[in-house]
Amino acid sequence: MCAHQSQCPSIDRTDRDTAHVVAAHPEQGWNLLCNGAIVFDDTGELLPDGSVIAPRRPAPGELATAA
């Protein structure tokens, strides 16, 4: 799908969510990337083959504390 240079990461790479946004829907909480992935604001992903990547949750201690 990617037609620009340098090409975006393919869907089978772990950095696939760094591909360019081709359709943004911030009001609905998702973006379509040029590699066909749909990424959600909660960091979950839906891949073109229908598989789902669960949202990444921070481990205890990774959350910033308010000062």
Steps between C-alpha positions, in 0.01 A plus 500: 500500500784738579587720203741749661873488568629356720241227524312451823550185708303201376221354705714209625757726670480605864531869405198478264317772694756762387359494144344816356139581586279497189165554676471665840188471714595655835134553588456122486841415647669326207728551199555297184866458409640459149598139575134414566510493880240682705644639822282610789562772757532236773799352302303198379529404132292320239712349222387451137469122548249558783738419784494720808790644698389569857562844648835540673454575866780654707655272760472604865759765570502631140221746568616852571399630839361846544731734685 
